[in-house]
Amino acid sequence: MSEIVYPPVIKTALALFKALNLKFRLEGTEHVPATGGAVLVSNHVSYLDFIFAGLAVHPAGRLARFMAKKEIFDNRIAGPLMRGMHHIPVDREAGAASYKAALTALKEGEIVGVFAEATISQSFTVKDIKSGAVRMAVAGKVPLVPIAIWGPQRMWTKGRKRRLLQRNVPVTILIGEPMHPQRGDDYAAVTEELHRRMSALLEKAQREYPEVPTGDDRWWQPAYLGGTAPTPEEAAEMDRREAEERAARRAARAAAAEPERREGDAA
């Protein structure tokens, strides 16, 4: 597979991180397979997570192909970059195609990155996850590698102003031991164990983070550590309302387009 875009993007990102003096803690890189496919499963706290999750496999000389929502690929700037790096678009209304593309990549020996929570966790804890990552690993006969990322939410996350040029931000990336689910396993139980491991990694990253927010900055700290982020229950309700609003907007667009479709059919 031709890699014209990915290496320069990595070099540019590393140069920017150096200029911003981001303070990295990267542990567990020995758990990333040196060769062969793997499903890299990360928590999701910011819009920048795919960049930092990609750095998790960089010391092993690997590149990760992330599954990301189709809308990013439709963007005139981000789209060409995502396609050039051979990331995998996910159309939530046609998920089978993206699953097939991911499975093909795994069987070709690629690392496929997955944000199993689907959307950013506004509570900054690991939300409920579905069994898709586990099923993908089983079908591809590859390991699951859980990771946790903490710190990028301070730079850009849901509901907060972007602070992409913020300097001196510590960023923690912890990589856990691989899991090896097999066909015939209880996928729900394996998914629960994956969730437990991701949560343990994230809690470790949060408790050992070198900075503790005060005052108005407590928004980026989870409630269980004294921060003002929503509790998991409050965040789940926020997600539910947002999902309802998205569904209503889709329905409104579909209703608005229906007269035009009928006119086209009549012509």
N, C-alpha and C positions, 0 to 999 in steps of 0.2 A: 504494500500500500504506500503510495507516494505521500511524503510528509513535507510538503513545501510550506505550509502555513503554521503548523503546530510549534516547531522549534523556535521560530522567530517570536511567536506570541509568548512562549515561556521566557525567553531571554528578556523581552520587553517588560514582562510582569516582574521578573526578578530584579531588574534594574530599577523599576519604579518602587518596589518594596524597599530596596536599599536606600534610595533617595528619601523615602519617607521614614526610614529608620524603624521599620516594623520589627518587633522583637519576637522571633519565632522560637517555639518549643515544639519540636517534632520528635516523637518517640514511637517506637514499635515498627520501624521501617523493615526490620528483619522478617516481619510477618507478611510482607508483600511478595508473592511468588516471583521468582526471577524470570520464569518463562511460563507460557500457557495462560489459559483464560482464568478469570476470576470475576466475581461480582463484588464490587466495592460498595458498601452500604453506609451512607453518611447521614448524620442528623442534619437539620436544616434550620439555621438561625438567621441567614442573611442572603441577599441577592448575589453575594460574591463567593458563596460556598463552593461552587464548582471549580473556581480557581484554586482555592486552598486545598480542596480534596484532591485536585490533580497534583498538587505538590507532594501529597503523601506518597505517591508512587514514583516520583521523580528520582529519588536516590537509588532506586532499584533499576533505573534506566528504562522505566516503563512509561507508557502514555495511557491515559484513561479516556474512554469514549463515554460521555455522559448522556443519559436519557434526559431530555429537556422538553418542555412544552413547545408545541409547534409555533406558537406566537413569536417566540424568540427568533426562530428561523425565518419568519416573515419580515423581521425588521431589516431595513435596507443596509444598516451598518453591521449589526450583530450577525445577521443571517449568513452572509458570505464567510465570515470567520468561523461560525459554528459548522457550516458545511465543509469548509477547508480543513477543519480539525477532525472531521469524520464523526462528529457527535450524532446522536440519534434523536430525531424529532418524535415527539409523542403527541398524537392526536387523540384526545380523550374520547372522541366519538368513533374512533376507528383504531382501537388499541391493539388489535391483532397484528397489524402491519409493523408497528414499532416493536412488539414482542418478538416477532419473527426476525427483524433486523438485529435486535440485541442478541438473540440466540445464534444467529449466523456469525456475529462478531466474536462471541464466546468460543464457538467451535473453531474459529480461525486463530484462536490463541490471544484474543484481545482482553483487556480489562474493561469491563463495563461498569460505569458509575451510576448508582441509583440513590435517589433521595426518597426513601421508602415512606416518609410522612406525606409526600406529595406536595405539600405547601409549607411555607415557613411557619415554624412554631412560635406563636406570639407569647407563649408562656416561658419560652426558652428551656423547656423540658422536652423529652422525646414523646411525641404524640403517638396515638395508636397507629400501628402499621399493618398493612395487609401482607398476604403470603406470596405476593408476586416475586419478590427477590429470591425467596427460598425455592419456589417452583422453577425459576429461571436457572438457578444454580444446579438443581437436580437435573433438569432437562439438558443442560450443557455439560454436566458431569465435571463441574468446577467448584472450587471452594468459595465460601462467603467470607469476606473480610470486613468486619465492622470498624468504623472509625467515628471519632467525635471531634467536632470543630468548635472552638470557643474564642470569641474576640471580634470577629468580623461584623457582628451585629452592631458594634459601635460605629461602624463606617457606613453601613447602608442596610436597613432592614425595613420590614413592612410598617407603614404608618409613621416613619421617621424621615427627617430630611437627610439627604445624602451628605456625607462628610468624607468623600473619597480621598481627599488630600490631607486627612488628619494624620499627624505624625506621632511616632513613638507608641503606637498601639501594640500591646502584646497579643500574639495570635498563637493559640495552642492547638496542635493537631496530634491526637493520640490514636494509634492504630492497634486494634485488638488481635488476639489470636484467631486464625482462620477457623471456620466451622465447615464441616463436611457432610451436609445432608445427603441422604440417599433415597432412592425410589422406594416407596413403602413406608417411609417415616411418617409420623404424624405431623403434617405441615403446620398445623395450628400450634402445636407444642414447640416446634423448631422456631417458628416466628416469635413466639413468646420468649424463648431463650435469646433470640437475636435482639429483641427489644430490651431484655434485661441487660445484656452485655453493652448495648449502645448507651443505655441509661447510666450504667456504672462508669463507663468511660467519660461520659459527659459530666457526671457529678464530680469525678476526680479532677477533670479539667477546670471546672468551676471553683471547687474548693481550694485548688492549688494555684489559681490564677494570681499573678503577682500584684494586681491592683484591686482595691475594693472601692466601689463608687460611693460618693456621698452627695447629699443634697439632691438637686434635680437630675444628676447623672444616675441615680438609683434605678432609672427606667430600664437599663440594660442588665440588671441583676434579677434572677428569678425570685419569686415571692418566698420560696422556702429558705433562701439565704438572706432574707430581709430586704429584698429589692421591691420595686413598685410595678414590675411586670405583672400582667394578669396571671391569676392562678390557672392551672390546667382546665378547671371547670369553666372559668370565665372565658378563657381562650377558645374552648370548644363551642361555647355559645356564640362568640364572635364569628367563628368559622361558619357556624350554621346559618347565621344571618347573612353573611357574605355570599354563601352558596345560594341561598334563596334569592338574593338580589341579582346574582349572575343569571340564574335561571329565568327570572322575570325579564331581564334585558334581552336574553336570547329569544324568549317567546315574543317579546314586542317586536324585535327585528324580523322574526319569521312572519308575524302577522302583517307587518308593513310591506314585506316583500311578496306576500301572497297575491295581491291584486296584479302586480307586474307579471308574476308567473302565469296567472290566468290569461292575461292579455296576450302573452307570448304564445301560450297554447292555442288560443283562439285564432291567432294569425297563422 
